[in-house]
Amino acid sequence: MDEKQECSTDLAAIVVPQIGRLVATGDSWEPYRLIDADGVPVAAVSAYFRDLQAAGRSAATMRSYGMDLLRWFRFCRAVGVPWDQVTRTEARDFCRWLQVAGKPARPHWRTQEGIGAGPAVPASAGEVYAASVRAHSETVLRGFYDFHRDAGSGPVPNPFPLERSRRGQRAHAHHNPMEPYRNERSGLYRPTVPTRIPRSVPDEEFNELFARLPSHRDRALVCFYVSTGARASELLSATQGGVDPGRQLIAVVRKGSRQVQELPASTDAFVWLRLYQVELEEEIPRGRRQPLWWTLRRPVRPLTYHAVHRMFERVNDRAGTAATLHSLRHTAAYRMAEDPALPLTDVQFVLGHAQLATTQLYLTPRTEDVIRRVLSHHAEQTRQAAARVTPAPAPGYRPETLDVLFGSSGS
C-alpha cells in the first residue's frame, strides 16, 4: 500500500458535513431515495434499493439501509474520494471514525435552510455509535459493494472484505444443524457485538407510564403491545377488518415474512380499543381494509411508527422513566415465558421468532429480579450469622464450668 495514501487522512481533524438526506417518496415502487448535496438522487443507491425490493425487503429495511449509506456518502465527500473509487483504506478509516468520532449534533429540522446547507459538524460532537450500529453499517456497505461489483458498476475488490479465514465462503457454511448458531464475525472491520439481554419494564414503572397516557388510543396501543408482543411496526399494520373482539384476536403483518398472523390479546386491550373507536367514530374512515390506527390531530391520517415512538418518548419524559417502545415487546415476552402453563414453543409462535434459541433469551432472569434475590440472600446470611452467636447454656449448667471445659471465647 502506498505510504502517502496510508497517511493521507487525519481522522482527528476530519469534518463530516451534514449534507444530503434520505427522503420518503410515498411511491410504492421507490419508497426511499437518497439525495446528494446537490439535490440529485444517487443512482447507485436507487439501483441497490430496487435490488432489495426484488428480494422482498420491506420499506423499513430500505430506510434502515439508506441511513447507513447516507452516513457513508457523507464521509466519502469529506475525504474527497468518490464512492466508486474507494479502497480498503477509506473503509477502514470510516469504521474507525464511527468508533471514535461520535454522533453528530444534528440541527432541528425547522432550522435547516436546504438540502445542501447542513452545517459542518466536528468529531466528538456527541455520544459514540453503539457496536450494533457499527456492525449493521459494515454489513450494509459490504452488501452494497457486493451488488455493484457483480453489476460491474463499482470497484472490483470490495472495500469492506470478509475476514481472511472466511473469504470465498458463506456464513455458517459448515454449521451443524444440531448445534446452536454462534455469533461469528463475518466482516474484517465488523466489531464484536455484545450479547444484549432483553429489557422488560418493571410493573411499577409500567403502571406509572400507563397512568400518564393521554388518550384512549394510546392506552389501547400500549395494551396491545404488552399483551401480544408484536413489534411496533407490526401492530400499526392492523386493519379494521383484522380485529376480532369475540375471539380476542388481532391480525398483523409480520416484519420478516410479510405474512398476516392473528395474535391473541388481553381483554383490556379490546376495551380501550372500543373506547378509542367510539371517541373518533365521526373522524375515522370506515372500511375493513382501512388502517386501525389514526392520528388524533385533525385532519386524521394513518398513524406512523415515528408518531407512536414520539408519543411514547413524551410519556417517558412526564413519568421520568427510560422505557422504550420496543421494551413493551420484551415485557410481553418475559410475562409469557414466566408462565409455566405456556409452552415456550407457543411463545416462539406469538413472537414470530425463526429460532427457538431467540425465544430462550427471555428465560434469562431480569436484572432487577436478580438484584432483589441477591440482596435477599445477603439479608438472610446476616440473619443466620446473628443466630449463630453462642446461645445461653441450658438450665442446670454453670457458665463458668462450660468455659473451663470448652474454653472461654474471650481468652
VMD Tcl script that draws the C-alpha trace (Angstrom):
set ca {
  {0.00 0.00 0.00}
  {1.28 3.43 -0.86}
  {2.59 5.28 2.22}
  {1.26 8.59 1.01}
  {-2.22 7.15 0.61}
  {-1.96 5.44 4.01}
  {-1.26 8.73 5.82}
  {-3.49 11.00 3.74}
  {-6.46 11.13 6.12}
  {-6.22 12.73 9.54}
  {-9.34 11.44 11.26}
  {-8.85 13.68 14.27}
  {-9.24 16.78 12.08}
  {-11.84 15.49 9.64}
  {-15.14 17.37 9.46}
  {-18.11 15.48 8.00}
  {-20.79 17.95 6.84}
  {-24.44 17.06 7.33}
  {-25.32 17.23 3.65}
  {-27.75 15.21 1.63}
  {-30.67 13.34 3.06}
  {-32.86 10.27 2.77}
  {-36.38 11.15 1.71}
  {-39.59 9.15 1.76}
  {-41.25 9.40 -1.65}
  {-44.63 7.85 -0.90}
  {-44.17 5.78 -4.07}
  {-44.51 2.04 -3.53}
  {-42.09 1.44 -6.43}
  {-39.39 3.55 -4.79}
  {-40.23 4.10 -1.12}
  {-36.98 5.92 -0.29}
  {-34.49 7.94 -2.26}
  {-31.01 9.14 -1.26}
  {-30.41 12.76 -2.26}
  {-26.87 14.12 -2.51}
  {-25.60 17.57 -1.58}
  {-26.66 18.98 -4.96}
  {-30.24 17.75 -4.59}
  {-29.76 14.95 -7.14}
  {-30.83 11.35 -6.41}
  {-27.88 8.98 -6.05}
  {-28.35 6.48 -8.88}
  {-26.13 3.84 -7.29}
  {-28.28 3.72 -4.17}
  {-31.52 3.72 -6.17}
  {-30.32 0.68 -8.11}
  {-29.40 -1.07 -4.86}
  {-32.83 -0.31 -3.40}
  {-34.51 -1.84 -6.45}
  {-32.49 -4.99 -5.89}
  {-33.54 -5.07 -2.22}
  {-37.18 -4.66 -3.17}
  {-36.92 -7.53 -5.66}
  {-35.52 -9.68 -2.84}
  {-38.62 -8.99 -0.76}
  {-37.14 -6.44 1.65}
  {-39.63 -4.08 3.26}
  {-39.67 -0.29 3.01}
  {-38.49 -0.13 6.64}
  {-35.42 -2.15 5.68}
  {-34.67 0.26 2.83}
  {-34.89 3.18 5.23}
  {-32.52 1.47 7.68}
  {-30.04 0.67 4.91}
  {-30.42 4.16 3.48}
  {-29.35 5.82 6.74}
  {-26.15 3.76 6.75}
  {-25.46 4.65 3.12}
  {-26.15 8.34 3.78}
  {-23.55 8.30 6.55}
  {-21.04 6.61 4.23}
  {-21.59 9.02 1.32}
  {-21.12 11.98 3.64}
  {-17.82 10.51 4.81}
  {-16.67 9.92 1.22}
  {-17.37 13.54 0.38}
  {-15.45 14.69 3.46}
  {-12.34 12.71 2.49}
  {-12.69 13.69 -1.17}
  {-12.97 10.20 -2.67}
  {-15.90 9.17 -4.92}
  {-17.86 6.16 -3.69}
  {-16.81 4.01 -6.67}
  {-13.09 4.75 -6.19}
  {-12.72 3.99 -2.51}
  {-10.26 1.41 -1.25}
  {-9.90 -0.60 1.91}
  {-8.12 2.40 3.45}
  {-11.23 4.58 3.29}
  {-13.40 1.71 4.55}
  {-11.06 1.14 7.46}
  {-10.93 4.86 8.31}
  {-14.72 5.07 8.14}
  {-15.08 2.23 10.66}
  {-12.54 3.94 12.91}
  {-14.37 7.24 12.55}
  {-17.66 5.64 13.61}
  {-15.94 4.12 16.61}
  {-14.18 7.26 17.86}
  {-15.80 10.40 16.46}
  {-19.27 10.05 17.93}
  {-22.70 11.03 16.71}
  {-23.03 14.47 15.11}
  {-25.13 17.18 16.73}
  {-27.94 17.39 14.22}
  {-29.82 20.70 13.91}
  {-33.59 20.77 14.29}
  {-35.45 20.35 11.02}
  {-37.09 23.80 11.42}
  {-33.68 25.49 11.35}
  {-32.41 23.78 8.21}
  {-32.24 26.02 5.17}
  {-31.99 23.44 2.44}
  {-30.67 20.10 1.44}
  {-27.09 21.15 0.96}
  {-26.95 23.76 3.70}
  {-26.20 21.43 6.59}
  {-23.53 22.77 8.93}
  {-20.21 21.03 9.26}
  {-20.08 19.05 12.48}
  {-16.70 18.31 14.07}
  {-15.73 14.98 15.54}
  {-16.62 14.08 19.13}
  {-19.84 16.09 18.89}
  {-21.95 13.57 20.77}
  {-22.25 10.02 22.01}
  {-20.35 7.27 20.24}
  {-22.15 4.89 17.96}
  {-23.12 1.60 19.55}
  {-21.37 -1.56 18.42}
  {-24.64 -2.85 16.94}
  {-24.96 0.28 14.79}
  {-21.39 -0.04 13.52}
  {-21.86 -3.75 12.80}
  {-25.05 -3.07 10.88}
  {-23.34 -0.33 8.88}
  {-20.45 -2.61 7.94}
  {-22.84 -5.35 6.78}
  {-24.93 -2.94 4.70}
  {-21.92 -1.39 2.98}
  {-20.38 -4.77 2.23}
  {-23.65 -5.86 0.60}
  {-23.85 -2.57 -1.31}
  {-20.39 -3.04 -2.81}
  {-21.04 -6.73 -3.49}
  {-24.05 -5.69 -5.56}
  {-22.13 -3.11 -7.59}
  {-19.16 -5.42 -8.04}
  {-21.45 -8.04 -9.59}
  {-23.15 -5.37 -11.70}
  {-19.81 -4.02 -12.92}
  {-20.52 -0.52 -11.62}
  {-18.27 -0.50 -8.57}
  {-14.74 -1.37 -7.50}
  {-13.75 -4.99 -8.11}
  {-12.23 -5.61 -4.66}
  {-14.86 -4.96 -2.04}
  {-13.52 -2.23 0.30}
  {-15.36 -3.98 3.15}
  {-13.91 -7.51 2.84}
  {-14.70 -10.62 4.79}
  {-12.36 -11.94 7.44}
  {-9.28 -13.56 5.97}
  {-10.37 -17.01 7.15}
  {-13.86 -16.52 5.69}
  {-13.13 -15.20 2.20}
  {-14.88 -17.11 -0.50}
  {-17.24 -18.76 1.99}
  {-20.75 -18.02 3.06}
  {-21.73 -17.52 6.69}
  {-22.26 -20.76 8.65}
  {-21.14 -22.82 5.62}
  {-20.32 -25.89 7.74}
  {-22.81 -25.36 10.54}
  {-24.08 -28.50 12.28}
  {-27.90 -28.20 12.36}
  {-27.91 -29.95 15.76}
  {-25.80 -27.19 17.30}
  {-26.85 -23.59 18.09}
  {-25.59 -20.78 15.88}
  {-22.56 -18.93 17.17}
  {-22.14 -15.18 16.92}
  {-19.37 -15.29 14.33}
  {-17.70 -12.19 12.93}
  {-18.07 -12.14 9.17}
  {-16.55 -8.81 8.10}
  {-12.93 -7.82 8.57}
  {-13.95 -4.46 10.09}
  {-17.09 -5.72 11.81}
  {-16.98 -5.01 15.58}
  {-17.82 -7.60 18.18}
  {-21.40 -7.02 19.27}
  {-22.04 -7.94 22.90}
  {-25.00 -10.18 23.63}
  {-27.81 -7.96 24.80}
  {-30.24 -9.22 27.42}
  {-33.81 -8.11 26.58}
  {-35.02 -5.45 28.99}
  {-38.60 -5.56 30.22}
  {-40.48 -2.79 32.01}
  {-40.98 -3.43 35.76}
  {-44.60 -3.49 36.90}
  {-44.30 -0.30 38.96}
  {-42.74 1.59 36.05}
  {-45.33 0.24 33.61}
  {-48.19 1.35 35.87}
  {-46.68 4.83 36.09}
  {-46.34 5.03 32.30}
  {-49.85 3.75 31.67}
  {-51.36 6.25 34.10}
  {-49.79 9.12 32.12}
  {-51.01 8.05 28.68}
  {-53.13 10.95 27.39}
  {-55.76 9.20 25.23}
  {-57.79 6.03 24.75}
  {-55.89 5.36 21.54}
  {-52.54 5.39 23.32}
  {-53.86 3.15 26.10}
  {-55.16 0.70 23.51}
  {-51.82 0.71 21.68}
  {-49.80 0.05 24.84}
  {-52.20 -2.70 25.96}
  {-51.88 -4.45 22.60}
  {-48.08 -4.08 22.62}
  {-47.71 -5.55 26.09}
  {-50.19 -8.40 25.58}
  {-49.45 -9.53 22.00}
  {-45.67 -8.98 21.93}
  {-46.00 -7.55 18.43}
  {-43.32 -5.25 17.09}
  {-44.19 -1.57 16.87}
  {-44.48 -1.56 13.07}
  {-46.39 -4.85 13.03}
  {-49.20 -3.59 15.26}
  {-49.56 -0.47 13.11}
  {-50.19 -2.70 10.09}
  {-53.50 -3.91 11.57}
  {-56.66 -3.05 9.66}
  {-60.19 -2.56 10.94}
  {-61.22 -5.88 9.43}
  {-58.36 -7.66 11.20}
  {-59.81 -7.15 14.69}
  {-61.94 -9.93 16.18}
  {-63.01 -8.95 19.73}
  {-65.15 -12.07 20.12}
  {-62.12 -14.34 19.74}
  {-59.73 -11.74 21.25}
  {-57.54 -11.77 18.15}
  {-55.88 -9.06 16.10}
  {-54.24 -9.70 12.71}
  {-50.87 -8.09 11.95}
  {-48.38 -8.30 9.08}
  {-45.17 -9.92 10.24}
  {-41.98 -7.95 9.73}
  {-39.86 -10.68 8.15}
  {-42.22 -12.97 6.25}
  {-44.81 -10.26 5.43}
  {-47.47 -12.84 6.26}
  {-50.69 -11.99 8.09}
  {-50.84 -13.62 11.51}
  {-53.52 -13.49 14.19}
  {-52.27 -12.73 17.69}
  {-54.21 -13.15 20.95}
  {-54.55 -10.04 23.10}
  {-55.89 -9.21 26.54}
  {-59.48 -8.19 27.24}
  {-58.37 -4.76 28.44}
  {-56.78 -4.05 25.06}
  {-60.09 -4.53 23.25}
  {-61.93 -2.41 25.82}
  {-59.57 0.52 25.28}
  {-59.75 -0.04 21.52}
  {-63.52 0.25 21.57}
  {-63.36 3.44 23.64}
  {-60.91 4.89 21.11}
  {-63.14 3.93 18.18}
  {-66.25 5.45 19.80}
  {-64.36 8.65 20.60}
  {-63.28 9.18 16.97}
  {-66.17 7.46 15.26}
  {-67.06 10.52 13.18}
  {-63.46 11.21 12.18}
  {-62.05 7.82 11.19}
  {-62.85 6.47 7.69}
  {-64.68 3.16 7.90}
  {-63.81 0.05 5.92}
  {-62.37 -3.41 6.51}
  {-59.19 -2.51 4.66}
  {-58.80 0.87 6.32}
  {-55.98 1.23 8.90}
  {-56.96 0.60 12.50}
  {-54.78 3.35 13.99}
  {-55.11 7.04 13.11}
  {-53.66 10.31 14.36}
  {-55.59 12.37 16.89}
  {-54.63 15.64 15.24}
  {-57.03 16.84 12.57}
  {-57.19 16.10 9.73}
  {-56.73 12.47 10.74}
  {-54.06 10.45 8.93}
  {-52.86 6.86 9.31}
  {-50.61 6.57 12.34}
  {-46.91 6.02 11.63}
  {-44.18 4.36 13.66}
  {-42.34 7.63 14.26}
  {-45.51 9.28 15.63}
  {-46.02 6.43 18.11}
  {-42.35 6.49 19.05}
  {-42.51 10.22 19.75}
  {-45.71 9.80 21.78}
  {-44.03 7.20 23.98}
  {-40.99 9.44 24.43}
  {-43.20 12.27 25.70}
  {-44.89 9.92 28.17}
  {-41.48 8.77 29.41}
  {-40.42 12.38 29.92}
  {-43.52 13.07 32.01}
  {-43.10 9.89 34.06}
  {-39.34 10.28 34.49}
  {-38.69 6.78 33.11}
  {-36.44 5.42 30.36}
  {-38.55 2.66 28.81}
  {-38.56 2.25 25.04}
  {-41.37 1.27 22.73}
  {-39.60 -1.99 21.90}
  {-39.25 -2.83 25.61}
  {-43.02 -3.39 25.68}
  {-42.44 -6.38 23.38}
  {-39.76 -7.63 25.78}
  {-42.18 -7.19 28.68}
  {-44.81 -9.29 26.93}
  {-42.24 -11.97 26.12}
  {-40.99 -12.16 29.71}
  {-44.50 -12.39 31.09}
  {-45.40 -15.23 28.73}
  {-42.11 -17.08 29.28}
  {-42.57 -16.97 33.06}
  {-45.94 -18.74 32.84}
  {-45.26 -22.47 33.43}
  {-48.57 -23.35 31.75}
  {-47.48 -21.73 28.47}
  {-45.04 -23.83 26.37}
  {-42.01 -21.96 25.07}
  {-42.90 -23.02 21.52}
  {-46.19 -21.13 21.88}
  {-44.24 -18.04 22.95}
  {-41.99 -18.50 19.91}
  {-45.02 -18.62 17.61}
  {-46.60 -15.50 19.09}
  {-43.35 -13.52 18.96}
  {-42.60 -14.66 15.40}
  {-39.09 -15.94 16.12}
  {-37.50 -18.15 13.48}
  {-35.23 -19.83 16.04}
  {-36.27 -21.18 19.43}
  {-32.87 -20.04 20.75}
  {-34.03 -16.44 20.29}
  {-37.08 -17.06 22.45}
  {-34.93 -18.72 25.10}
  {-33.28 -15.37 25.75}
  {-36.41 -14.45 27.69}
  {-35.69 -17.25 30.15}
  {-32.69 -15.19 31.29}
  {-33.54 -13.64 34.67}
  {-34.16 -9.92 34.64}
  {-31.59 -7.65 36.24}
  {-33.97 -6.20 38.82}
  {-35.10 -9.71 39.84}
  {-31.51 -10.88 40.23}
  {-30.62 -7.84 42.35}
  {-33.67 -8.35 44.56}
  {-32.93 -12.04 45.14}
  {-29.21 -11.46 45.81}
  {-29.99 -8.69 48.33}
  {-32.48 -11.02 49.98}
  {-29.73 -13.65 50.10}
  {-27.34 -11.24 51.82}
  {-30.01 -10.29 54.35}
  {-30.66 -13.95 55.09}
  {-26.94 -14.59 55.53}
  {-26.75 -11.73 58.02}
  {-29.74 -13.11 59.92}
  {-28.23 -16.59 60.07}
  {-24.88 -15.20 61.22}
  {-26.61 -13.37 64.07}
  {-28.43 -16.57 65.03}
  {-25.14 -18.45 65.21}
  {-24.00 -16.44 68.24}
  {-23.25 -18.80 71.18}
  {-26.58 -19.43 72.90}
  {-27.10 -19.32 76.66}
  {-26.41 -22.65 78.43}
  {-29.30 -24.92 79.20}
  {-30.80 -24.76 82.69}
  {-28.70 -26.67 85.23}
  {-25.28 -25.86 83.72}
  {-22.99 -23.24 85.19}
  {-21.41 -20.93 82.55}
  {-18.00 -20.87 84.26}
  {-17.89 -24.68 84.22}
  {-18.59 -24.72 80.48}
  {-15.86 -22.13 79.93}
  {-13.32 -24.39 81.65}
  {-14.49 -27.43 79.67}
  {-14.70 -25.87 76.19}
  {-12.56 -22.80 76.59}
  {-13.70 -19.23 77.04}
  {-14.47 -17.20 73.92}
  {-12.82 -14.18 75.49}
  {-9.49 -15.88 76.17}
}
mol new
graphics top color blue
foreach p $ca { graphics top sphere $p radius 0.5 }
foreach p [lrange $ca 0 end-1] q [lrange $ca 1 end] { graphics top cylinder $p $q radius 0.2 }
display resetview
